Amino acid sequence: MGVIFEPGYSLPDGDQPLTHARIAHANNWLSGTAAASTTDSSYFEDGPDNSLTYEKWKPTALPATWEMDFGSVKDVDYCVIGAHTLGTAECTVKVEKWTGAAWADVTAATAIANDMEIMAIFATVNVSKMRIQVTTGTDNPTIGIVKFGEALQMPRPFYGGHAPLDLARQTVMRTNISETGEFLGRTKLRSSNNSVLPWRHIEAAWIRDNWKDFQKAIEEEPFFIAWRPSAFSEVALCDVQDSPVPSNMGIRDLMEVQVTVRARGYD
């Protein structure tokens, strides 16, 4: 599905433009106590609270809710949903906040078109609890990850040199050929969507204040990225094989860094 904005979303003062990436990573997503309206006995109520995509929550009936109680009031401007079948199950989903007395909509109920990761972006709310509600569907979906928090907003955009992750499919194949050169079929050994996220001309002070939290987070956990949410709805759940190291550009006090990623979930 990709990016979902709250109705009438207006960029808050001080936020980076929506041509700049939004990133949800382990050092900015919030922890707490998970609860669900119902849970299938073969699945896990708290499955979406970690990043193990094989531990999933599945309700037994719709509408269904999955919520996170943060234990105290927190600032939240995103909700990400990953490793799900909401598109396959033709579900409609919305994000809600706890007002202290009742649940209120943050995003409108949205029909999910496919099983791409989802990032809901909204103006910061100060809340103690948030939840997702699956309002309708043709089947009960499974969901592997749900996270809330304040996104890392990159100070520079990128465009040139980046292969969009939904187009960056790389497949290792083995072709069978007869002794006389006849084509006998092909086996797909493995596929993944790999790309590079290249950032340049970033002020060194910003890197020193913000990069280490992200760098350390992705050593342990995957992360979600909407790379250019104003123009492209693509959202990916990525992991890295190497730690991305910023370097000086030699131009004033500017640095550059690139993150080589593998994304899950694309067909």
Stockholm file with secondary structure:
# STOCKHOLM 1.0

chainA/1-267         MGVIFEPGYSLPDGDQPLTHARIAHANNWLSGTAAASTTDSSYFEDGPDNSLTYEKWKPTALPATWEMDFGSVKDVDYCVIGAHTLGTAECTVKVEKWTGAAWADVTAATAIANDMEIMAIFATVNVSKMRIQVTTGTDNPTIGIVKFGEALQMPRPFYGGHAPLDLARQTVMRTNISETGEFLGRTKLRSSNNSVLPWRHIEAAWIRDNWKDFQKAIEEEPFFIAWRPSAFSEVALCDVQDSPVPSNMGIRDLMEVQVTVRARGYD
#=GR chainA/1-267 SS CEEEECTTCCCCTTCCCTTSCEEECTTTBCCCEEEESCCCTTSCTTGGGSSCTTSCBCCSSSSEEEEEEEEEEEEEEEEEEEEECTTTTTCEEEEEEECSSSEEESSCCEECCSSSCEEEEEEEEEEEEEEEEEEECSSCCCEEEEEEECCEECSSCCCTTCCCGGGCEEEEEEEEECTTCCEEEEEEEEEEEEEEEEEEEEEHHHHHHHHHHHHHHHHHSCEEEESSTTTCCCEEEEEESSCCCCEECSSTTEEEEEEEEEECCCC
#=GC SS_cons         CEEEECTTCCCCTTCCCTTSCEEECTTTBCCCEEEESCCCTTSCTTGGGSSCTTSCBCCSSSSEEEEEEEEEEEEEEEEEEEEECTTTTTCEEEEEEECSSSEEESSCCEECCSSSCEEEEEEEEEEEEEEEEEEECSSCCCEEEEEEECCEECSSCCCTTCCCGGGCEEEEEEEEECTTCCEEEEEEEEEEEEEEEEEEEEEHHHHHHHHHHHHHHHHHSCEEEESSTTTCCCEEEEEESSCCCCEECSSTTEEEEEEEEEECCCC
//
